[in-house]
Amino acid sequence: MQVQLPKEQEQALYKHVSDVLSKAIDNVENKANLNTPWIKGKKQACKWLNVSPQSLNKLMTRGLPVHYLDDMGICFFNKREVTKYLLEQ
């Protein structure tokens, strides 16, 4: 069985499905922090770089840029800075 929609309805349906998918993708990206330039914590940095905690510590010892909030015990990594550092090695 095949259903043929008028061109106007076909376009409206396509736009609606496209909008729903775009919103779903945006929600996933926001929940996964893909839209932020910052990575919070070593665990997330390891996950983003796909390295072990030991490898991340070695990179930090060798100069990988990291930003600390000492009073909160939190570190942050800037994705652009990390990428630049790795490309320069």
Distance bins in CASP14 RR format, pairs under 12 A and 6 or more apart:
PFRMAT RR
TARGET T0000
AUTHOR 0000-0000-0000
RMODE 2
METHOD distances of the structure
MODEL  1
3 9 0 0 0 0 0 1 0 0 0 0 0
3 10 0 0 0 0 0 1 0 0 0 0 0
3 13 0 0 0 0 0 1 0 0 0 0 0
4 10 0 0 0 0 1 0 0 0 0 0 0
5 11 0 0 0 0 1 0 0 0 0 0 0
5 12 0 0 0 0 1 0 0 0 0 0 0
5 13 1 0 0 1 0 0 0 0 0 0 0
5 14 0 0 0 0 1 0 0 0 0 0 0
6 12 0 0 0 0 1 0 0 0 0 0 0
6 13 0 0 0 0 0 1 0 0 0 0 0
7 13 0 0 0 0 0 1 0 0 0 0 0
7 14 0 0 0 0 0 1 0 0 0 0 0
8 14 0 0 0 0 0 1 0 0 0 0 0
8 15 0 0 0 0 0 1 0 0 0 0 0
9 15 0 0 0 0 0 1 0 0 0 0 0
9 16 0 0 0 0 0 1 0 0 0 0 0
10 16 0 0 0 0 0 1 0 0 0 0 0
10 17 0 0 0 0 0 1 0 0 0 0 0
11 17 0 0 0 0 0 1 0 0 0 0 0
11 18 0 0 0 0 0 1 0 0 0 0 0
12 18 0 0 0 0 0 1 0 0 0 0 0
12 19 0 0 0 0 0 1 0 0 0 0 0
13 19 0 0 0 0 0 1 0 0 0 0 0
13 20 0 0 0 0 0 1 0 0 0 0 0
14 20 0 0 0 0 0 1 0 0 0 0 0
14 21 0 0 0 0 0 1 0 0 0 0 0
15 21 0 0 0 0 0 1 0 0 0 0 0
15 22 0 0 0 0 0 1 0 0 0 0 0
16 22 0 0 0 0 0 1 0 0 0 0 0
16 23 0 0 0 0 0 1 0 0 0 0 0
17 23 0 0 0 0 0 1 0 0 0 0 0
17 24 0 0 0 0 0 1 0 0 0 0 0
18 24 0 0 0 0 0 1 0 0 0 0 0
18 25 0 0 0 0 0 1 0 0 0 0 0
19 25 0 0 0 0 0 1 0 0 0 0 0
19 26 0 0 0 0 0 1 0 0 0 0 0
20 26 0 0 0 0 0 1 0 0 0 0 0
20 27 0 0 0 0 0 1 0 0 0 0 0
21 27 0 0 0 0 0 1 0 0 0 0 0
21 28 0 0 0 0 0 1 0 0 0 0 0
22 28 0 0 0 0 0 1 0 0 0 0 0
22 29 0 0 0 0 0 1 0 0 0 0 0
23 29 0 0 0 0 0 1 0 0 0 0 0
23 30 0 0 0 0 0 1 0 0 0 0 0
24 30 0 0 0 0 0 1 0 0 0 0 0
24 31 0 0 0 0 0 1 0 0 0 0 0
25 31 0 0 0 0 0 1 0 0 0 0 0
25 32 0 0 0 0 0 1 0 0 0 0 0
25 34 0 0 0 0 1 0 0 0 0 0 0
25 35 0 0 0 0 0 1 0 0 0 0 0
26 32 0 0 0 0 0 1 0 0 0 0 0
26 34 0 0 0 0 1 0 0 0 0 0 0
26 35 0 0 0 0 1 0 0 0 0 0 0
27 34 0 0 0 0 0 1 0 0 0 0 0
27 35 0 0 0 0 0 1 0 0 0 0 0
28 34 1 0 0 1 0 0 0 0 0 0 0
28 35 0 0 0 0 0 1 0 0 0 0 0
29 35 1 0 1 0 0 0 0 0 0 0 0
29 36 0 0 0 0 1 0 0 0 0 0 0
30 36 0 0 0 0 1 0 0 0 0 0 0
32 39 0 0 0 0 0 1 0 0 0 0 0
32 44 0 0 0 0 0 1 0 0 0 0 0
32 47 0 0 0 0 0 1 0 0 0 0 0
32 48 0 0 0 0 0 1 0 0 0 0 0
33 39 1 0 0 1 0 0 0 0 0 0 0
33 40 1 0 0 1 0 0 0 0 0 0 0
33 41 0 0 0 0 0 1 0 0 0 0 0
33 44 1 0 0 1 0 0 0 0 0 0 0
33 45 0 0 0 0 0 1 0 0 0 0 0
33 47 0 0 0 0 0 1 0 0 0 0 0
33 48 0 0 0 0 1 0 0 0 0 0 0
33 76 0 0 0 0 0 1 0 0 0 0 0
33 77 0 0 0 0 0 1 0 0 0 0 0
33 79 0 0 0 0 0 1 0 0 0 0 0
34 44 0 0 0 0 0 1 0 0 0 0 0
34 48 0 0 0 0 1 0 0 0 0 0 0
34 79 0 0 0 0 1 0 0 0 0 0 0
35 79 0 0 0 0 0 1 0 0 0 0 0
36 44 0 0 0 0 0 1 0 0 0 0 0
36 48 0 0 0 0 0 1 0 0 0 0 0
36 76 0 0 0 0 0 1 0 0 0 0 0
36 77 0 0 0 0 0 1 0 0 0 0 0
36 78 0 0 0 0 1 0 0 0 0 0 0
36 79 0 0 0 0 1 0 0 0 0 0 0
36 80 0 0 0 0 0 1 0 0 0 0 0
37 48 0 0 0 0 0 1 0 0 0 0 0
37 67 0 0 0 0 0 1 0 0 0 0 0
37 76 0 0 0 0 1 0 0 0 0 0 0
37 77 0 0 0 0 1 0 0 0 0 0 0
37 78 1 0 1 0 0 0 0 0 0 0 0
37 79 1 0 1 0 0 0 0 0 0 0 0
37 80 1 0 0 1 0 0 0 0 0 0 0
37 81 0 0 0 0 1 0 0 0 0 0 0
37 82 0 0 0 0 0 1 0 0 0 0 0
37 83 0 0 0 0 0 1 0 0 0 0 0
38 44 0 0 0 0 1 0 0 0 0 0 0
38 45 0 0 0 0 0 1 0 0 0 0 0
38 48 0 0 0 0 0 1 0 0 0 0 0
38 65 0 0 0 0 0 1 0 0 0 0 0
38 66 0 0 0 0 0 1 0 0 0 0 0
38 67 0 0 0 0 1 0 0 0 0 0 0
38 69 0 0 0 0 0 1 0 0 0 0 0
38 74 0 0 0 0 0 1 0 0 0 0 0
38 75 0 0 0 0 0 1 0 0 0 0 0
38 76 1 0 1 0 0 0 0 0 0 0 0
38 77 1 0 0 1 0 0 0 0 0 0 0
38 78 1 0 0 1 0 0 0 0 0 0 0
38 79 1 0 0 1 0 0 0 0 0 0 0
38 80 0 0 0 0 1 0 0 0 0 0 0
38 81 0 0 0 0 0 1 0 0 0 0 0
38 82 0 0 0 0 0 1 0 0 0 0 0
39 45 1 0 1 0 0 0 0 0 0 0 0
39 46 0 0 0 0 1 0 0 0 0 0 0
39 47 0 0 0 0 1 0 0 0 0 0 0
39 48 1 0 1 0 0 0 0 0 0 0 0
39 49 0 0 0 0 1 0 0 0 0 0 0
39 56 0 0 0 0 0 1 0 0 0 0 0
39 64 0 0 0 0 0 1 0 0 0 0 0
39 65 0 0 0 0 0 1 0 0 0 0 0
39 66 0 0 0 0 1 0 0 0 0 0 0
39 67 0 0 0 0 0 1 0 0 0 0 0
39 74 0 0 0 0 0 1 0 0 0 0 0
39 75 0 0 0 0 1 0 0 0 0 0 0
39 76 1 0 0 1 0 0 0 0 0 0 0
39 77 1 0 1 0 0 0 0 0 0 0 0
39 78 1 0 0 1 0 0 0 0 0 0 0
39 79 1 0 0 1 0 0 0 0 0 0 0
39 80 0 0 0 0 0 1 0 0 0 0 0
39 81 0 0 0 0 0 1 0 0 0 0 0
39 82 1 0 0 1 0 0 0 0 0 0 0
39 83 0 0 0 0 0 1 0 0 0 0 0
40 47 0 0 0 0 0 1 0 0 0 0 0
40 48 0 0 0 0 0 1 0 0 0 0 0
40 66 0 0 0 0 0 1 0 0 0 0 0
40 67 0 0 0 0 0 1 0 0 0 0 0
40 68 0 0 0 0 0 1 0 0 0 0 0
40 69 0 0 0 0 1 0 0 0 0 0 0
40 72 0 0 0 0 0 1 0 0 0 0 0
40 73 0 0 0 0 0 1 0 0 0 0 0
40 74 1 0 0 1 0 0 0 0 0 0 0
40 75 0 0 0 0 1 0 0 0 0 0 0
40 76 1 0 1 0 0 0 0 0 0 0 0
40 77 0 0 0 0 1 0 0 0 0 0 0
40 78 0 0 0 0 0 1 0 0 0 0 0
40 79 0 0 0 0 0 1 0 0 0 0 0
41 47 0 0 0 0 1 0 0 0 0 0 0
41 48 0 0 0 0 1 0 0 0 0 0 0
41 49 0 0 0 0 0 1 0 0 0 0 0
41 53 0 0 0 0 0 1 0 0 0 0 0
41 56 0 0 0 0 1 0 0 0 0 0 0
41 60 0 0 0 0 0 1 0 0 0 0 0
41 66 0 0 0 0 1 0 0 0 0 0 0
41 67 0 0 0 0 0 1 0 0 0 0 0
41 68 0 0 0 0 0 1 0 0 0 0 0
41 69 0 0 0 0 0 1 0 0 0 0 0
41 72 0 0 0 0 0 1 0 0 0 0 0
41 73 0 0 0 0 1 0 0 0 0 0 0
41 74 1 0 0 1 0 0 0 0 0 0 0
41 75 1 0 1 0 0 0 0 0 0 0 0
41 76 1 0 0 1 0 0 0 0 0 0 0
41 77 1 0 0 1 0 0 0 0 0 0 0
42 48 0 0 0 0 0 1 0 0 0 0 0
42 49 0 0 0 0 0 1 0 0 0 0 0
42 51 0 0 0 0 0 1 0 0 0 0 0
42 52 0 0 0 0 0 1 0 0 0 0 0
42 53 1 0 0 1 0 0 0 0 0 0 0
42 54 0 0 0 0 0 1 0 0 0 0 0
42 55 0 0 0 0 0 1 0 0 0 0 0
42 56 1 0 1 0 0 0 0 0 0 0 0
42 57 0 0 0 0 1 0 0 0 0 0 0
42 59 0 0 0 0 0 1 0 0 0 0 0
42 60 0 0 0 0 1 0 0 0 0 0 0
42 64 0 0 0 0 0 1 0 0 0 0 0
42 66 0 0 0 0 1 0 0 0 0 0 0
42 68 0 0 0 0 0 1 0 0 0 0 0
42 73 0 0 0 0 0 1 0 0 0 0 0
42 74 0 0 0 0 1 0 0 0 0 0 0
42 75 1 0 0 1 0 0 0 0 0 0 0
42 76 0 0 0 0 0 1 0 0 0 0 0
42 77 0 0 0 0 1 0 0 0 0 0 0
43 49 0 0 0 0 0 1 0 0 0 0 0
43 51 0 0 0 0 0 1 0 0 0 0 0
43 52 0 0 0 0 0 1 0 0 0 0 0
43 53 1 0 0 1 0 0 0 0 0 0 0
43 56 0 0 0 0 1 0 0 0 0 0 0
43 74 0 0 0 0 0 1 0 0 0 0 0
43 75 0 0 0 0 0 1 0 0 0 0 0
43 77 0 0 0 0 0 1 0 0 0 0 0
44 50 0 0 0 0 0 1 0 0 0 0 0
44 51 0 0 0 0 0 1 0 0 0 0 0
44 53 0 0 0 0 0 1 0 0 0 0 0
44 56 0 0 0 0 0 1 0 0 0 0 0
44 74 0 0 0 0 0 1 0 0 0 0 0
44 75 0 0 0 0 0 1 0 0 0 0 0
44 76 0 0 0 0 1 0 0 0 0 0 0
44 77 0 0 0 0 1 0 0 0 0 0 0
44 79 0 0 0 0 0 1 0 0 0 0 0
44 82 0 0 0 0 0 1 0 0 0 0 0
45 51 0 0 0 0 1 0 0 0 0 0 0
45 52 0 0 0 0 0 1 0 0 0 0 0
45 53 0 0 0 0 1 0 0 0 0 0 0
45 55 0 0 0 0 0 1 0 0 0 0 0
45 56 1 0 1 0 0 0 0 0 0 0 0
45 57 0 0 0 0 0 1 0 0 0 0 0
45 59 0 0 0 0 1 0 0 0 0 0 0
45 60 0 0 0 0 1 0 0 0 0 0 0
45 64 0 0 0 0 1 0 0 0 0 0 0
45 65 0 0 0 0 0 1 0 0 0 0 0
45 66 0 0 0 0 1 0 0 0 0 0 0
45 67 0 0 0 0 0 1 0 0 0 0 0
45 74 0 0 0 0 0 1 0 0 0 0 0
45 75 0 0 0 0 1 0 0 0 0 0 0
45 76 0 0 0 0 1 0 0 0 0 0 0
45 77 1 0 1 0 0 0 0 0 0 0 0
45 78 0 0 0 0 0 1 0 0 0 0 0
45 79 0 0 0 0 1 0 0 0 0 0 0
45 81 0 0 0 0 0 1 0 0 0 0 0
45 82 1 0 0 1 0 0 0 0 0 0 0
45 86 0 0 0 0 0 1 0 0 0 0 0
46 52 1 0 0 1 0 0 0 0 0 0 0
46 53 1 0 1 0 0 0 0 0 0 0 0
46 54 0 0 0 0 1 0 0 0 0 0 0
46 55 1 0 0 1 0 0 0 0 0 0 0
46 56 1 0 1 0 0 0 0 0 0 0 0
46 57 0 0 0 0 1 0 0 0 0 0 0
46 58 0 0 0 0 0 1 0 0 0 0 0
46 59 0 0 0 0 0 1 0 0 0 0 0
46 60 0 0 0 0 0 1 0 0 0 0 0
46 64 0 0 0 0 0 1 0 0 0 0 0
46 75 0 0 0 0 0 1 0 0 0 0 0
46 77 0 0 0 0 0 1 0 0 0 0 0
46 82 0 0 0 0 0 1 0 0 0 0 0
47 53 0 0 0 0 0 1 0 0 0 0 0
47 56 0 0 0 0 0 1 0 0 0 0 0
47 77 0 0 0 0 0 1 0 0 0 0 0
48 56 0 0 0 0 1 0 0 0 0 0 0
48 76 0 0 0 0 0 1 0 0 0 0 0
48 77 1 0 0 1 0 0 0 0 0 0 0
48 78 0 0 0 0 0 1 0 0 0 0 0
48 79 1 0 0 1 0 0 0 0 0 0 0
48 82 0 0 0 0 1 0 0 0 0 0 0
48 83 0 0 0 0 0 1 0 0 0 0 0
48 86 0 0 0 0 0 1 0 0 0 0 0
49 55 1 0 0 1 0 0 0 0 0 0 0
49 56 1 0 0 1 0 0 0 0 0 0 0
49 58 0 0 0 0 0 1 0 0 0 0 0
49 59 0 0 0 0 1 0 0 0 0 0 0
49 60 0 0 0 0 0 1 0 0 0 0 0
49 64 0 0 0 0 1 0 0 0 0 0 0
49 77 0 0 0 0 1 0 0 0 0 0 0
49 79 0 0 0 0 1 0 0 0 0 0 0
49 82 1 0 0 1 0 0 0 0 0 0 0
49 83 0 0 0 0 1 0 0 0 0 0 0
49 85 0 0 0 0 0 1 0 0 0 0 0
49 86 0 0 0 0 1 0 0 0 0 0 0
50 56 0 0 0 0 0 1 0 0 0 0 0
50 86 0 0 0 0 0 1 0 0 0 0 0
51 57 0 0 0 0 1 0 0 0 0 0 0
51 58 0 0 0 0 1 0 0 0 0 0 0
51 59 1 0 0 1 0 0 0 0 0 0 0
51 60 0 0 0 0 0 1 0 0 0 0 0
51 64 0 0 0 0 0 1 0 0 0 0 0
51 77 0 0 0 0 0 1 0 0 0 0 0
51 82 0 0 0 0 0 1 0 0 0 0 0
51 86 0 0 0 0 0 1 0 0 0 0 0
52 58 0 0 0 0 1 0 0 0 0 0 0
52 59 0 0 0 0 0 1 0 0 0 0 0
53 59 0 0 0 0 0 1 0 0 0 0 0
53 60 0 0 0 0 0 1 0 0 0 0 0
54 60 0 0 0 0 0 1 0 0 0 0 0
54 61 0 0 0 0 0 1 0 0 0 0 0
55 61 0 0 0 0 0 1 0 0 0 0 0
55 62 0 0 0 0 0 1 0 0 0 0 0
55 64 0 0 0 0 0 1 0 0 0 0 0
55 86 0 0 0 0 0 1 0 0 0 0 0
56 62 0 0 0 0 0 1 0 0 0 0 0
56 63 0 0 0 0 0 1 0 0 0 0 0
56 64 1 0 0 1 0 0 0 0 0 0 0
56 66 0 0 0 0 1 0 0 0 0 0 0
56 75 0 0 0 0 0 1 0 0 0 0 0
56 77 0 0 0 0 1 0 0 0 0 0 0
56 82 0 0 0 0 0 1 0 0 0 0 0
56 86 0 0 0 0 0 1 0 0 0 0 0
57 63 0 0 0 0 0 1 0 0 0 0 0
57 64 0 0 0 0 1 0 0 0 0 0 0
57 66 0 0 0 0 0 1 0 0 0 0 0
57 75 0 0 0 0 0 1 0 0 0 0 0
58 64 0 0 0 0 1 0 0 0 0 0 0
58 89 0 0 0 0 0 1 0 0 0 0 0
59 65 0 0 0 0 1 0 0 0 0 0 0
59 66 0 0 0 0 1 0 0 0 0 0 0
59 77 0 0 0 0 0 1 0 0 0 0 0
59 82 0 0 0 0 1 0 0 0 0 0 0
59 85 0 0 0 0 1 0 0 0 0 0 0
59 86 0 0 0 0 1 0 0 0 0 0 0
59 89 0 0 0 0 1 0 0 0 0 0 0
60 66 1 0 1 0 0 0 0 0 0 0 0
60 67 0 0 0 0 0 1 0 0 0 0 0
60 68 0 0 0 0 0 1 0 0 0 0 0
60 75 0 0 0 0 1 0 0 0 0 0 0
60 77 0 0 0 0 1 0 0 0 0 0 0
60 82 0 0 0 0 0 1 0 0 0 0 0
60 85 0 0 0 0 0 1 0 0 0 0 0
62 85 0 0 0 0 1 0 0 0 0 0 0
62 86 0 0 0 0 0 1 0 0 0 0 0
62 88 0 0 0 0 0 1 0 0 0 0 0
62 89 0 0 0 0 1 0 0 0 0 0 0
63 77 0 0 0 0 0 1 0 0 0 0 0
63 81 0 0 0 0 0 1 0 0 0 0 0
63 82 0 0 0 0 0 1 0 0 0 0 0
63 84 0 0 0 0 0 1 0 0 0 0 0
63 85 1 0 0 1 0 0 0 0 0 0 0
63 86 0 0 0 0 0 1 0 0 0 0 0
63 88 0 0 0 0 0 1 0 0 0 0 0
63 89 0 0 0 0 1 0 0 0 0 0 0
64 75 0 0 0 0 0 1 0 0 0 0 0
64 77 1 0 0 1 0 0 0 0 0 0 0
64 78 0 0 0 0 0 1 0 0 0 0 0
64 81 0 0 0 0 1 0 0 0 0 0 0
64 82 1 0 0 1 0 0 0 0 0 0 0
64 83 0 0 0 0 0 1 0 0 0 0 0
64 84 0 0 0 0 0 1 0 0 0 0 0
64 85 1 0 1 0 0 0 0 0 0 0 0
64 86 0 0 0 0 1 0 0 0 0 0 0
64 88 0 0 0 0 0 1 0 0 0 0 0
64 89 0 0 0 0 1 0 0 0 0 0 0
65 75 0 0 0 0 0 1 0 0 0 0 0
65 76 0 0 0 0 1 0 0 0 0 0 0
65 77 1 0 0 1 0 0 0 0 0 0 0
65 78 1 0 0 1 0 0 0 0 0 0 0
65 79 0 0 0 0 0 1 0 0 0 0 0
65 80 0 0 0 0 1 0 0 0 0 0 0
65 81 1 0 1 0 0 0 0 0 0 0 0
65 82 1 0 0 1 0 0 0 0 0 0 0
65 83 0 0 0 0 0 1 0 0 0 0 0
65 84 0 0 0 0 1 0 0 0 0 0 0
65 85 1 0 1 0 0 0 0 0 0 0 0
65 86 0 0 0 0 0 1 0 0 0 0 0
65 88 0 0 0 0 0 1 0 0 0 0 0
66 74 0 0 0 0 0 1 0 0 0 0 0
66 75 1 0 1 0 0 0 0 0 0 0 0
66 76 1 0 0 1 0 0 0 0 0 0 0
66 77 1 0 1 0 0 0 0 0 0 0 0
66 78 0 0 0 0 1 0 0 0 0 0 0
66 81 0 0 0 0 1 0 0 0 0 0 0
66 82 0 0 0 0 1 0 0 0 0 0 0
66 85 0 0 0 0 0 1 0 0 0 0 0
67 73 0 0 0 0 0 1 0 0 0 0 0
67 74 0 0 0 0 1 0 0 0 0 0 0
67 75 1 0 0 1 0 0 0 0 0 0 0
67 76 1 0 1 0 0 0 0 0 0 0 0
67 77 1 0 0 1 0 0 0 0 0 0 0
67 78 1 0 0 1 0 0 0 0 0 0 0
67 81 0 0 0 0 1 0 0 0 0 0 0
67 82 0 0 0 0 0 1 0 0 0 0 0
68 74 1 0 0 1 0 0 0 0 0 0 0
68 75 1 0 1 0 0 0 0 0 0 0 0
68 76 1 0 0 1 0 0 0 0 0 0 0
68 77 0 0 0 0 0 1 0 0 0 0 0
69 75 1 0 0 1 0 0 0 0 0 0 0
69 76 1 0 0 1 0 0 0 0 0 0 0
76 82 0 0 0 0 0 1 0 0 0 0 0
77 83 0 0 0 0 0 1 0 0 0 0 0
77 84 0 0 0 0 0 1 0 0 0 0 0
77 85 0 0 0 0 1 0 0 0 0 0 0
77 86 0 0 0 0 0 1 0 0 0 0 0
78 84 0 0 0 0 1 0 0 0 0 0 0
78 85 0 0 0 0 1 0 0 0 0 0 0
79 85 0 0 0 0 0 1 0 0 0 0 0
79 86 0 0 0 0 0 1 0 0 0 0 0
80 86 0 0 0 0 0 1 0 0 0 0 0
80 87 0 0 0 0 0 1 0 0 0 0 0
81 87 0 0 0 0 0 1 0 0 0 0 0
81 88 0 0 0 0 0 1 0 0 0 0 0
82 88 0 0 0 0 0 1 0 0 0 0 0
82 89 0 0 0 0 0 1 0 0 0 0 0
83 89 0 0 0 0 0 1 0 0 0 0 0
END
